[in-house]
Amino acid sequence: MKKYFIILGVIQLITSTGAIPAGLLFVLDPSGTSMGNSTEMLADSPFSTFLIPGLFLLIVNGFGSIFGALLSFRQKELAGAAGVVLGVILCFWILVQIKIIGLSSFLQPVFFIVGLTEIILGYTITNRKRAK
């Protein structure tokens, strides 16, 4: 059981290490140019800049994943539920991103799979905790 918590925590740390710098760069430069993007990518979205997506990326996928990792590494009761919630949010984030800007990076399917893995691990942890 302990290995599931560790694997989930590592995945959450990996997610946060990608989300925090990217989110921070979008917040500091909402035009997206520092990330090699242009606000033209957002033409079919409700956003005119990357500020709101950057805040979401930083706070939810970044800091939220750090919080989830802490729960996982400490094997807390809420770790499984946090893994499911964070995984669903990550998958939804990627699907919305692909809908708005298209499939533009190999990282999109990679992080979708990461999200699915979080959901599976979180569900497994939650169910095994209940069985005890």
N, C-alpha and C positions, 0 to 999 in steps of 0.2 A: 504494500500500500504506500509506503514511504516513497518509493520510486516514482509513483504517479504525481505526488506533490512536487518532487524535485523537477521532473520533466516539465510539468505545467509552469513552475516558477521560472525555469530557464527560458521557456517559450515567451513568457510574459516579459522577461527582461530583454529578450531580443526584440520584441515588438516595441518596447519603450525606447530602446536605443536607436531605432529608426524613426519613431514618431516624435520624440522630443526635439532633436535638432531640426528636423524638417518643419515641424509646427512652429518652432521658435523663429526660424528664418522667414516663414510666411507672415508671422505676426510683425516682425521687425521690418520686413519689406513686403507689404501686401500686393505690390505689383507682380511679385513672383520672379523678377529678373535675377535675383541672387540665387534662385534655384534652377535657372535656365528655362523658366516658364514665362508665359505671357497671359495677361488677363483676357486675351482673345479666346483662350481655351474655355473661358467661363461664359461664352456668349449664349449657350443654351441652358444656363443655370440661373438660379435666383440671386447669384452673387456677382458683384461688379469687380471685386478684388478677392484676394486670397485670405483676407483677415479672418472672417468667420470660419472657413474651413481650417485655417491654421490654428485658431483657438481650439477648435474641436479636436484636431489632431494632437495638439500639445496637451490639453487637459484630459480628454477622455482616453484616447489611445496611448498617450505618453504617461502622464501621471497616474491614470487609472490602472495601467498595466504594472507600474511600479508597486502600487498599492496591492494589486492582485498577487504579484510575486512575493511580497512580504507575507501575505496571508498563506500562500502556498508553502514557502520555505519554513514558516512557523507551524505548518500543518493545522491551521485554524479551521474551525467548523464551517466558516463561510467561504473557504477557499474554492470548493467545488462550484458553488453557486456563482461566485465571482468569475470563475473560469468560463462558465456557460454564458453569463451576461457579456463579459468582455469579448468572447468569441463571436457571439451573435452581432455585437456592435461592429467588430472588425469586419466580419463578412458583409454586413449591410453597408458599411463605409466603402468597401471595395466595389460592391455592386453599383452603388450610387455613383461612385467615381467613374466607373466604366460607362455607365449610362450617360453621364454628362460629358466626359472628355474622351471617351473611347478607351480601347485597350492600347495603352501607350508605353507600357513598361513590363518587363518580365516579372517585376516585383509585385504587380497586381495579382496575378494568379498564385504567386508564392505566398503572399500574405493572406489570400483567401484560404489557402490550404492550412496556413498557420491558424487562422480563425476556426476552421472546422476541427482542427486538432485540439484547440482549446476547449471547444464545445464537448468533444468526445471525452477528453480527460476530466473536465469538470463534472460531466454527467457520471462518469465512472466513479470518481471520488465521492460524489453525493450519494450515489446508490450503495456503495460499499460502506459508507459511514452509517447509513440507515440500517443496513443489514446487521450491523454489530449490536 
